[in-house]
Amino acid sequence: SGDMLKGGSYNLTIVSTGNSGGGLGDFGVFLHEAVFTVYLNVSSSANDRQLNWVLQYAVVNPGGVRLDNLVPPFPVTQVKPEWPTDLVTKYRGQTLVVYAVIDTEGKIRRLKMMQSPNIGFNEAIVKALDSWVFRPARLNDKPVAVKGLLGIPISAAR
């Protein structure tokens, strides 16, 4: 549905600095660095009304290199979390925020819950994200690691 193009790219990338915004709160992850925000479509079909997930990310140790040629990480394997129905009903509309590093092989590393309305969501989101694989971010045509925040809206799977 409109947010991602075929071939694995995004229609829109928001660029900001430090904690100036991009859809998620300031969790002290980004300081004085370029921060990019993209929206992940995790819908499994046209009938799936799953809300987009937010990915805010920055290059790990860019070393003063210009980021003009940065290609964002892109999920090639996605697994949606299976949350308890009673929790989804109670907390629908709220957002989980997870810190992670997407390494040069596209694997998610160093997962850490930053915001969760109920601990009952945590195990399911960690289990789901452990199965995700990204096409890694690329800078000057080389894979680079990025650190980021994933904002995951709580909504019922369809």
DOFI-40522 format. One record per residue: residue in one letter; x, y, z of N, C-alpha, C, O, CB in turn. Coordinates in Angstrom, 2 decimals. Each point is the difference from the previous one (the first is absolute). Glycine has a CB too. Example, Ala and Ser with C-alpha at 12.3 -4.5 7.8 and 13.67 -1.06 7.14 Angstrom:
<rs>
R  aa       nx       ny       nz      cax      cay      caz       cx       cy       cz       ox       oy       oz      cbx      cby      cbz
R   A    13.19    -5.69     7.80    -0.89     1.19     0.00     0.90     1.20     0.00     1.04    -0.02     0.66    -2.93    -1.15     0.59
R   S     1.54     2.22    -1.97     0.82     1.19     0.06    -0.77     1.09     0.73     0.51     1.11     0.17     0.67    -1.74    -2.32
</rs>
This chain:
<rs>
R  aa       nx       ny       nz      cax      cay      caz       cx       cy       cz       ox       oy       oz      cbx      cby      cbz
R   S     0.82    -1.18     0.00    -0.82     1.18     0.00     0.86     1.23     0.00     0.49     0.28     1.09    -2.28    -1.50     0.09
R   G     2.03     1.91    -2.08     0.63     1.25    -0.25     1.28     0.42     0.67     0.70     0.83    -0.58    -2.86    -0.33     0.17
R   D     2.53    -1.00     1.58     1.17     0.53     0.67     1.30    -0.61    -0.49     1.06     0.60     0.16    -2.48    -0.20     1.80
R   M     1.37    -1.55    -2.56     1.20    -0.62    -0.51    -0.20    -0.30    -1.48    -1.09    -0.37    -0.44     1.64    -0.62     2.70
R   L     0.50     1.16    -3.00    -0.04    -0.28    -1.43     0.51    -1.41    -0.25     0.74    -0.54     0.82    -0.42     2.97    -1.36
R   K    -0.72    -3.01    -0.58     0.56    -1.31    -0.36     1.50     0.15    -0.14     0.49     1.05    -0.40    -2.63    -1.75    -0.78
R   G     2.86    -0.36     1.50     1.45     0.05    -0.08     0.63     0.40     1.31     1.22     0.03     0.10    -1.43     0.53    -2.49
R   G    -0.59    -0.25     3.38     0.55     0.25     1.32     0.54     1.37     0.22     1.17     0.16     0.37    -0.67    -2.48    -0.33
R   S    -1.30     3.33    -0.25     0.41     1.35     0.36    -1.21     0.72     0.59    -1.10    -0.54     0.03     2.89     0.59    -1.85
R   Y    -1.56     1.16     2.29    -1.05     0.76     0.65    -0.38     1.18    -0.88     0.81     0.50    -0.78     0.02    -1.21     3.05
R   N    -2.08     1.17    -2.14    -0.43     1.21    -0.70     0.50     1.26     0.68     0.14     1.04    -0.64    -2.15    -2.26    -0.15
R   L     2.29     1.12     2.09     0.32     1.19     0.78     0.99    -0.35     1.11    -0.18    -0.99     0.71    -2.08     1.96    -1.23
R   T     3.29    -0.16     0.66     0.92    -0.11     1.13     0.10     1.38     0.62     0.25     0.98    -0.70     1.07    -2.90    -0.37
R   I    -1.51     2.00     2.38     0.10     1.27     0.72     1.41     0.07     0.60     0.47    -0.96     0.61    -2.99     1.01    -0.10
R   V     3.17     1.10    -0.69     1.35     0.19     0.55    -0.09     1.08     1.07    -0.57     1.06    -0.22     1.69    -1.74    -1.98
R   S    -0.56     0.38     3.37     0.04     0.98     1.08     1.36    -0.11     0.69     0.86    -0.77    -0.44    -3.39     0.65     0.78
R   T     2.71     0.87     0.71     1.24    -0.11     0.76    -0.32    -0.28     1.45    -1.00     0.47     0.54     2.17     1.08    -2.12
R   G    -0.29    -2.32     2.21    -0.12    -0.27     1.43    -1.40    -0.38     0.41    -0.57    -0.95    -0.54     2.40     2.52     0.91
R   N    -2.38    -0.84     0.58    -1.31    -0.35     0.54    -1.09     0.91    -0.52    -1.02     0.21     0.67     2.15    -1.07     1.36
R   S    -0.94     1.43    -3.24    -0.95     0.99    -0.50    -1.27    -0.59    -0.59    -0.90     0.73    -0.40     2.83     0.71    -0.03
R   G    -2.00    -2.75     0.36    -1.28    -0.55    -0.42     0.10    -0.96    -1.16     1.02    -0.10    -0.68    -2.02     2.14     1.49
R   G    -0.07    -2.71    -1.02    -0.08    -0.98    -1.04    -1.10    -0.99     0.32    -0.10    -1.05    -0.63     2.53     1.32     0.12
R   G    -3.25     0.05     1.48    -1.14    -0.85     0.27     0.01    -0.67     1.36    -1.05    -0.37     0.50     0.97     0.01    -2.89
R   L     1.25     0.21     2.99     0.07    -0.64     1.32     0.59     0.98     1.00     0.63     0.98    -0.38    -0.37    -3.26    -0.68
R   G    -0.47     2.01     2.33     0.53     0.86     1.05     1.52    -0.06     0.08     0.64    -0.79    -0.69    -2.76     0.48     1.94
R   D     2.68     1.15    -0.40     1.44     0.04     0.22     0.35    -1.00     1.10    -0.35     0.19     1.16     0.48     2.25    -1.88
R   F     0.56    -3.50     0.34     0.40    -1.03     0.96     1.50     0.06     0.29     0.56    -0.93     0.59    -2.44    -0.52    -1.40
R   G     2.54     2.54     0.40     1.43     0.16     0.25     0.87    -0.86    -0.88     1.19    -0.17     0.29    -1.77     0.74     2.01
R   V     0.03    -1.13    -3.37     0.76    -0.88    -0.89     0.81     0.81    -1.01     1.12    -0.36    -0.34    -2.88    -1.41     0.61
R   F     1.17     2.86    -0.74     0.65     0.82    -1.03     0.46     1.31     0.62    -0.77     0.65     0.71    -0.64    -1.70    -2.53
R   L     2.63     1.42     1.57     0.51     1.26     0.53     0.10     1.00    -1.14    -1.01     0.36    -0.59     2.29    -1.57     2.43
R   H    -0.08     1.66    -2.15     0.19     0.98    -1.07     0.40    -0.73    -1.27     1.15     0.09    -0.44    -0.48     1.71     2.10
R   E    -1.62    -2.52    -2.23     0.29    -0.79    -1.20    -1.21     0.05    -0.92    -1.11     0.30     0.43     2.68    -1.82     0.86
R   A    -1.34     1.21    -2.55    -1.11    -0.05    -0.95    -0.87    -1.21     0.33     0.50    -1.12     0.15     0.89     2.26    -1.95
R   V    -2.68    -0.90     1.91    -0.97    -1.06     0.31    -0.99    -0.06    -1.16    -0.52     1.02    -0.45     0.78    -0.70     2.98
R   F    -0.52    -1.52    -2.99    -0.89    -0.23    -1.13    -1.22    -0.76     0.50     0.11    -0.84     0.90     1.83     0.82    -2.54
R   T    -3.10     0.31     1.07    -1.23    -0.68     0.39    -0.71    -0.52    -1.24    -0.19     0.72    -0.98    -0.03     0.75     3.02
R   V    -0.16    -2.74    -1.98    -0.80    -0.62    -1.06    -1.16    -0.72     0.66     0.01    -0.25     1.21     2.01    -0.01    -2.74
R   Y    -3.02    -0.05     0.74    -1.20    -0.66     0.51    -0.11    -1.38    -0.64    -0.01    -0.11    -1.23    -1.15     2.33     1.59
R   L     1.08    -3.25     0.45    -0.03    -1.38    -0.47    -1.43    -0.48    -0.12    -0.78     0.07     0.96     3.01    -0.51     0.11
R   N    -2.58    -0.04    -2.23    -1.32    -0.58    -0.22     0.08    -1.47     0.37     0.65    -0.78    -0.71    -1.22     2.46    -1.15
R   V    -0.06    -2.07     2.94     0.05    -1.40     0.44    -1.30    -0.74    -0.31    -0.23    -1.09     0.51     1.83     1.76     1.30
R   S    -2.44    -0.07    -2.64    -1.25    -0.66    -0.40     0.31    -1.24    -0.82     0.92     0.00    -0.82    -2.13     2.20     0.83
R   S     0.45    -3.26     0.22     0.22    -1.24    -0.74    -0.88    -0.10    -1.24     0.22    -0.85    -0.85     0.42    -0.25     3.00
R   S    -1.65     1.98    -2.25    -0.88    -0.01    -1.17    -0.72     1.33    -0.09     0.10     0.83     0.91    -0.39    -3.34    -0.75
R   A    -0.44     2.72    -1.25    -0.75     1.24    -0.18    -1.09     0.16     1.06    -0.40     1.11     0.32     0.88    -1.22    -2.79
R   N    -0.96    -1.01     3.00    -1.05     0.05     1.02     0.53     0.21     1.41    -0.77     0.27     0.93    -0.56    -1.75    -2.39
R   D     2.63     1.36     1.62     0.63     0.15     1.31     0.15     1.49     0.31     0.67     0.72    -0.73     0.58    -2.93     0.46
R   R    -1.87     2.65     1.33     0.02     1.42     0.37     1.09     0.32     1.02    -0.13     0.96     0.75    -2.32    -0.86    -1.22
R   Q     3.50    -0.89     0.51     1.11     0.21     0.93     0.59     1.39    -0.22     0.25     0.40    -1.14     0.26    -2.89     1.18
R   L    -0.30     3.23     1.03     0.60     1.32    -0.09     1.48    -0.11    -0.32     0.65    -0.99     0.36    -2.34     1.88     1.26
R   N     2.23     0.12    -2.29     1.43    -0.01    -0.33     0.85     0.09     1.26    -0.36     0.67     0.97    -0.16     0.40    -3.17
R   W     1.65    -1.75     2.16     0.99     0.10     1.06     0.96     1.12    -0.38     0.25     0.23    -1.18    -0.46    -2.70     1.79
R   V     0.75     3.15     0.38     0.96     1.08    -0.22     1.41    -0.54     0.27     0.22    -0.66     1.02    -1.95     2.44    -0.39
R   L     2.67    -1.50    -1.52     1.41    -0.32     0.23     0.80     1.29    -0.08     0.13     0.59    -1.07    -0.40    -2.94     0.11
R   Q     0.81     2.77     2.10     0.93     1.13     0.06     1.38    -0.60     0.13     0.21    -0.87     0.85    -1.92     2.45     0.21
R   Y     2.67    -1.14    -1.88     1.32    -0.62     0.05     1.11     1.00    -0.30    -0.23     1.05    -0.61    -0.80    -3.22    -0.08
R   A     2.23     1.82     1.12     1.20     0.78    -0.27     1.14    -0.99    -0.23     0.00    -1.10     0.55    -0.80     3.08     0.86
R   V     1.75    -1.58    -2.23     1.15    -0.85    -0.28     0.85    -0.13     1.26     0.27     1.00     0.68    -0.27    -0.31    -3.12
R   V     0.42    -1.91     2.75     0.89    -0.25     1.12     1.41     0.44    -0.42     0.52    -0.49    -1.01    -1.95    -1.47     1.88
R   N     2.04     2.86    -0.12     1.35     0.49    -0.27     0.22     0.42    -1.45     0.79    -0.64    -0.70    -0.01    -0.85     2.50
R   P    -1.46     2.54    -2.28     0.17     0.40    -1.39     1.38     0.59    -0.32     0.39     0.05    -1.16    -2.82     0.36     1.12
R   G     3.16     0.02     1.08     1.37     0.48    -0.20     0.12     1.21    -0.90     0.98     0.12    -0.74    -0.29    -2.42     1.07
R   G    -1.66     3.20    -0.29     0.10     1.24    -0.76    -0.30    -0.15    -1.49     0.13     0.97    -0.75     1.52    -0.25     2.40
R   V    -2.05    -1.89    -2.08    -0.32    -0.23    -1.40    -1.34     0.65    -0.33    -0.93    -0.04     0.80     2.24    -2.13    -0.80
R   R    -1.40     2.77    -1.18    -1.28     0.57    -0.43    -1.02    -1.12    -0.17     0.33    -1.09    -0.46     0.85     3.00    -0.70
R   L    -2.41    -1.62     1.53    -1.04    -1.02    -0.02    -0.96     0.15    -1.18    -1.09    -0.57     0.00     1.27     0.46     2.47
R   D     0.23     0.89    -3.48    -0.86     0.23    -1.17    -0.39    -1.29    -0.71    -1.10    -0.10    -0.53     2.20     2.32     0.26
R   N    -0.20    -3.19     0.25    -0.24    -1.25    -0.74    -0.54    -1.11     0.89     0.05    -1.17    -0.40     1.77     1.83    -1.15
R   L    -2.32    -0.33     2.73    -0.50    -1.03     0.91    -1.29    -0.61    -0.54    -0.96     0.71    -0.29     2.02     0.49     2.23
R   V    -1.06    -2.51    -2.06    -1.20    -0.75    -0.39    -0.53    -0.65     1.27     0.76    -0.69     0.69     0.07     0.27    -3.09
R   P    -2.10     0.62     2.73    -0.52    -0.51     1.28    -0.07    -1.52     0.05    -0.07    -0.66    -1.03    -1.23     2.75     1.23
R   P     1.32    -2.63     1.02    -0.24    -1.44     0.13    -1.43    -0.28    -0.43    -0.88     0.85     0.15     2.57    -1.06     1.76
R   F    -1.92    -0.97    -2.44    -1.35    -0.33    -0.49    -0.35    -1.42     0.40     0.77    -0.92    -0.28    -0.52     2.52    -1.66
R   P    -1.40    -1.80     2.60    -0.34    -1.35     0.45    -0.34    -0.92    -1.17    -0.86     0.31    -0.83     0.02     0.66     2.98
R   V     1.52    -2.11    -2.21    -0.30    -1.00    -1.03    -0.74    -1.19     0.60    -0.69    -0.72    -0.72     2.73     1.44    -0.56
R   T    -1.90    -0.92     2.58    -0.76    -1.02     0.72    -0.63     0.66     1.21     0.70     0.56     0.85     0.83    -2.44    -1.65
R   Q    -2.86     1.82     0.88    -0.73     0.60     1.12    -0.88    -1.04     0.65    -0.66    -0.79    -0.68     0.70     3.04    -0.45
R   V    -0.04    -2.25     2.45    -0.92    -0.84     0.77    -0.72     0.92     0.97     0.62     0.71     0.78     0.87    -2.80    -1.00
R   K    -2.83     2.06     0.16    -0.77     0.85     0.90    -0.13    -0.69     1.35    -0.14    -1.22     0.08    -1.13     2.21    -2.02
R   P     1.31    -0.21     3.02    -0.15    -0.59     1.34    -1.42    -0.53     0.21    -0.97     0.53    -0.54     2.71     1.05     1.41
R   E    -1.82    -2.63    -0.09    -1.30    -0.55     0.40    -0.24     0.40     1.45     0.53    -0.61     0.93    -0.35    -1.36    -2.57
R   W    -0.99     3.01     1.81    -0.25     0.55     1.32    -1.28    -0.56     0.59    -0.93    -0.34    -0.73     2.14     2.40     0.08
R   P    -1.26    -2.15     1.98    -1.25    -0.42     0.66    -1.14     0.98    -0.33     0.16     1.21     0.13     1.19    -2.28     1.73
R   T    -2.48     0.53    -2.27    -1.15     0.81    -0.43    -0.46     0.97     1.09    -0.34     1.14    -0.30    -0.36    -3.01    -1.18
R   D     0.70     1.42     2.74    -0.47     0.88     1.07     0.91     1.22     0.15    -0.48     1.10     0.30    -0.49    -3.08     0.88
R   L     2.28     1.80    -1.37     0.93     1.13     0.10    -0.18     0.96    -1.18     0.03     1.21     0.17     1.60    -2.66     1.07
R   V    -1.82     0.89    -2.44    -0.22     0.84    -1.18    -1.25     0.85     0.19     0.00     1.20    -0.31     1.13    -2.92    -1.17
R   T    -2.19     1.12     1.98    -1.25     0.73     0.24     0.22     1.13     1.01    -0.48     1.11    -0.19    -0.84    -3.20    -0.31
R   K     2.04     1.80     1.56     0.23     0.99     1.07     0.92     1.14    -0.44    -0.21     1.15     0.39    -0.13    -2.98     1.27
R   Y     1.37     1.51    -2.46     1.03     1.00    -0.31     0.01     0.43    -1.47     0.94     0.65    -0.44     0.41    -1.63     2.27
R   R    -2.39     0.62    -2.58    -0.07     0.37    -1.42     0.25     1.50    -0.17    -0.53     0.82     0.75    -1.10    -2.70    -1.18
R   G     2.44     2.22    -0.57     0.30     1.41    -0.28     1.29     0.48     0.66     0.52     1.05    -0.38    -2.95    -0.68     0.18
R   Q     2.94    -1.11     1.17     1.28     0.38     0.61     1.14    -0.55    -0.85    -0.23    -0.77    -0.93    -0.82     0.79     3.25
R   T     2.27     0.37    -1.99     1.16    -0.38    -0.81     1.09    -0.62     0.86     0.35     0.53     1.05    -0.89     1.29    -2.65
R   L     1.06    -2.94     1.14     1.20    -0.60     0.59     1.19     0.64    -0.69    -0.06     0.30    -1.20    -1.12    -2.51     1.73
R   V     2.26     2.42     0.19     1.22     0.50    -0.63     1.14    -0.93     0.39     0.22    -0.29     1.18    -1.05     2.70    -1.14
R   V     1.55    -2.88    -1.05     1.09    -0.95     0.18     1.27     0.60    -0.59    -0.01     0.53    -1.11    -1.59    -2.50     1.05
R   Y     2.70     1.89     0.81     1.32     0.39    -0.52     0.63    -1.24    -0.62    -0.16    -1.11     0.52     0.44     2.95     1.23
R   A     0.43    -1.66    -2.85     0.71    -1.12    -0.62     1.12     0.53    -0.87     0.02     1.16    -0.40    -2.11    -2.56     0.45
R   V     3.03     0.51    -0.34     1.02     0.26    -1.01    -0.29    -0.95    -1.15    -0.19    -1.20     0.21     1.95     1.97     1.52
R   I    -1.78    -0.23    -2.94    -0.11    -0.84    -1.20     1.42    -0.07    -0.56     0.53     0.99    -0.48    -3.00    -0.35    -0.02
R   D     3.06    -1.84     0.57     1.42    -0.13    -0.36     0.21    -0.04    -1.51    -0.96     0.11    -0.78     1.33    -1.32     2.93
R   T     0.88     1.05    -2.57     0.35     0.04    -1.42    -0.51    -1.22    -0.77     0.08    -0.04    -1.22     1.92     1.36     1.83
R   E    -2.53    -2.31     0.12    -0.60    -1.16    -0.66    -1.53     0.07     0.03    -0.67    -0.91    -0.49     2.67    -0.46     1.14
R   G    -2.55     2.45    -0.09    -1.44     0.18     0.03    -0.69    -0.68     1.17    -1.23    -0.09     0.02     1.34     0.28    -2.44
R   K     0.67    -0.66     3.38    -0.57    -0.65     1.19    -0.23     1.05     1.09     0.75     0.96     0.14     0.41    -3.15    -0.72
R   I    -2.23     1.96     1.35    -0.28     0.89     1.13     0.78    -0.49     1.22    -0.07    -1.17     0.37    -2.25     1.72    -1.29
R   R     3.05     0.37     1.52     0.83    -0.31     1.17    -0.33     0.97     1.13    -0.58     1.07    -0.22     2.43    -1.98    -1.27
R   R    -1.47     0.53     2.69    -0.08     0.87     1.19    -1.39     0.59     0.22    -0.14     1.19     0.28     2.53    -0.66    -0.62
R   L    -3.41    -1.35     0.21    -1.37     0.45     0.25    -0.17     0.45     1.44     0.49    -0.64     0.93    -1.33    -0.93    -2.70
R   K     0.13     2.67     1.94    -0.28     0.49     1.35    -1.34     0.73    -0.03    -0.21     0.90    -0.82     2.70    -0.68     1.37
R   M    -3.40    -0.62     0.33    -1.29     0.70     0.10     0.24     1.38     0.60     0.62     0.13     1.05    -1.88    -2.33    -0.80
R   M     0.75     3.22    -0.93     0.13     1.37     0.49    -1.33     0.51     0.56    -0.02     0.83     0.91     1.84    -0.42    -2.59
R   Q    -2.93    -0.91     1.13    -1.33     0.43     0.45    -0.98    -1.13    -0.27    -0.09    -0.51    -1.12     0.62     2.96     0.67
R   S    -1.26    -2.82     1.48    -1.01    -1.04    -0.14    -1.06     0.23     1.06     0.33     0.17     1.18     1.35    -1.83    -2.12
R   P    -2.97     1.67     0.56    -1.05     0.24     0.99    -0.23    -1.20     0.93    -0.60     0.14     1.06    -0.45     1.41    -2.68
R   N     1.54    -2.74     1.19    -0.20    -1.20     0.81     1.06    -1.02    -0.37     0.24    -0.24    -1.18    -2.74     0.68     1.36
R   I     3.12    -1.05     0.81     1.06    -0.98    -0.24    -0.48    -1.19    -0.85     0.81    -0.70    -0.59     0.20     1.38     2.78
R   G    -2.32    -0.89    -2.24    -0.55    -1.09    -0.79     0.26     0.12    -1.50    -0.10    -0.99    -0.72    -1.63     0.79     2.45
R   F     2.06     1.40    -2.21     0.32     0.19    -1.41     1.45    -0.35    -0.32     0.32    -0.36    -1.14    -2.05     2.15     1.05
R   N     2.61    -1.69     1.08     1.44    -0.03    -0.25     0.50    -1.30    -0.60     0.75     0.03    -0.98    -0.53     1.51     2.85
R   E    -0.61    -2.67    -1.31     0.50    -1.29    -0.51    -0.44    -0.22    -1.44     0.78    -0.49    -0.82    -0.85    -0.44     3.15
R   A    -1.16     1.29    -2.65    -0.51    -0.20    -1.36     0.73     0.87    -1.02     0.29    -0.46    -1.10    -2.52    -0.11     2.07
R   I     2.53     1.81    -0.60     0.68     0.88    -0.96     1.44    -0.43    -0.19     0.52     0.03    -1.12    -2.02     1.86     1.77
R   V     2.17    -2.30     0.42     1.38    -0.48    -0.12     0.04    -1.26    -0.86     0.87    -0.14    -0.86    -0.30     1.13     3.12
R   K    -1.49    -1.90    -2.03    -0.06    -1.24    -0.79    -0.22     0.32    -1.49     0.68    -0.57    -0.86    -1.59    -0.67     2.87
R   A    -0.01     2.14    -2.30    -0.27     0.36    -1.39     1.21     0.66    -0.65     0.40    -0.37    -1.10    -2.83     0.66     1.67
R   L     3.03     0.69     0.12     1.13     0.73    -0.60     1.24    -0.87    -0.17     0.83     0.27    -0.86    -1.74     1.80     1.89
R   D     1.04    -3.11    -0.21     1.13    -0.93    -0.17    -0.04    -0.68    -1.37     1.02    -0.46    -0.49    -0.99     0.08     2.96
R   S    -1.21     0.32    -3.09    -0.15    -0.65    -1.30     0.13     0.98    -1.17     0.06    -0.42    -1.15    -1.53    -1.25     2.25
R   W     1.51     2.96    -0.81     0.10     0.99    -1.07     1.39    -0.03    -0.63     0.99    -0.23     0.68    -2.70     1.66     0.47
R   V     1.75    -1.19    -2.44     1.26     0.18    -0.73    -0.16     1.24    -0.87    -1.02     0.16    -0.67     1.56    -2.68     0.67
R   F     0.45     3.37     0.01     0.00     1.21    -0.81     1.02    -0.10    -1.12     1.01    -0.69     0.13    -1.75     2.03     1.85
R   R     0.47    -0.66    -3.07     1.08     0.32    -0.93     0.73     1.11     0.75    -0.60     1.03     0.31    -0.66    -1.69    -2.55
R   P     2.55     0.48     2.54     0.68     0.99     0.85     0.06     1.38    -0.64    -0.07     0.15    -1.22     1.42    -2.01     2.18
R   A    -1.21     2.86    -0.10     0.23     1.36    -0.50     1.31    -0.02    -0.78     0.90    -0.80     0.28    -2.16     1.86     1.68
R   R     1.35    -0.17    -2.94     1.22     0.08    -0.81     0.45     1.45    -0.07    -0.81     0.91    -0.17     0.13    -2.95    -1.19
R   L     1.97     2.23     1.49     0.60     1.33    -0.12     1.16    -0.12    -0.97     0.92    -0.80     0.20    -1.62     1.48     2.16
R   N     0.65     0.13    -3.40     1.02    -0.08    -1.06     0.14    -1.43    -0.50     1.11    -0.49    -0.23     0.12     2.43     1.25
R   D    -2.36    -2.59    -1.18    -0.12    -1.36    -0.55     0.61    -1.09     0.88     0.29    -1.09    -0.49    -0.25     2.14    -1.72
R   K     0.15    -0.76     3.50     0.48    -1.01     0.95    -1.01    -0.13     1.13    -0.56     1.01     0.43     2.99    -0.51    -1.00
R   P    -2.68    -1.73     1.06    -0.93    -0.15     1.12     0.53     0.68     1.26     1.19    -0.07     0.31    -1.98    -2.10    -1.30
R   V    -0.11     2.83     1.71     0.36     0.66     1.26    -1.02    -0.38     1.06    -1.17    -0.23    -0.29     2.27     2.16    -0.94
R   A    -0.64    -1.98     2.47    -0.89    -0.25     1.13    -0.72     1.31     0.35     0.57     1.08    -0.10     0.93    -2.94     0.98
R   V    -2.76     1.72    -0.47    -0.75     1.15     0.49    -0.60    -0.35     1.36    -0.35    -1.15     0.27    -0.16     1.91    -2.64
R   K     0.40     0.26     3.21    -0.72    -0.16     1.26    -1.33     0.67    -0.20    -0.13     0.96    -0.76     2.24    -1.03     2.19
R   G    -3.11    -0.43    -0.74    -1.29     0.61    -0.24    -1.04    -0.30     1.05     0.19    -0.80     0.91     0.36     0.68    -3.25
R   L    -1.66     0.81     2.16    -1.18    -0.20     0.81    -1.12    -0.46    -0.93    -0.23     0.59    -1.06     0.96     1.16     2.77
R   L    -1.40    -2.79    -1.30    -1.18    -0.47    -0.72    -1.23     0.37     0.83    -0.09    -0.37     1.17     1.38    -1.55    -2.27
R   G    -2.21     2.64     0.50    -1.25     0.33     0.64    -1.08    -0.92    -0.55    -0.30     0.02    -1.19     1.01     2.39     1.52
R   I    -1.29    -3.21     0.54    -0.93    -1.05    -0.41    -1.36     0.30     0.60    -0.19    -0.14     1.21     2.06    -1.57    -1.37
R   P    -2.83     2.12    -0.67    -1.33     0.29     0.52    -0.73    -1.28     0.40     0.09    -1.03    -0.67    -0.19     3.08    -0.77
R   I    -0.60    -1.96     2.54    -0.76    -1.17     0.48    -1.35     0.01    -0.71    -0.83     0.88     0.20     2.00    -0.86     2.09
R   S    -1.34    -1.03    -3.12    -1.27    -0.16    -0.70    -0.23    -1.48    -0.23     0.95    -0.79     0.00    -0.74     3.05    -1.11
R   A    -1.45    -2.63     0.91    -0.33    -1.41    -0.19     0.46    -0.46    -1.36    -0.17     0.70    -0.99    -1.79    -0.48     2.51
R   A     2.56    -1.42    -1.57     0.35    -0.59    -1.27    -1.27    -0.47    -0.67    -0.94    -0.44     0.66     3.22    -0.26     0.18
R   R    -2.31     0.80    -2.17    -1.20    -0.43    -0.73     0.36    -1.13    -0.93    -0.86    -0.51    -0.71    -0.12     2.81     0.84
</rs>
